[in-house]
Amino acid sequence: MPGKPVIVSGHARFEMRRRGIREAQVVGVVRLPGQVVPSRKGRHVYQAKIASGKMLLRVVVREDTSAYHVITAYKTSKVAKYWKRP
């Protein structure tokens, strides 16, 4: 089940490199997120807990019928702020 391709923008690549985030991590979160929460401009934030749950990797994505377009990605220690309880 390959699904739609994950396309990483130039901006996202620059920020990922600057923030020490590997593309495989980003693709992994898009393919198997812990949560998906709505964002602005019709985008969604795909997020997953990392570092034994002490950090979140958040990936801002615009999805269309043909692909997932990664806008940016970042890590945060503010798990309680962003993780939505069911």
Order of alpha helices (4+ residues) and beta strands (2+ residues): beta-alpha-alpha-beta-beta-beta-beta-alpha
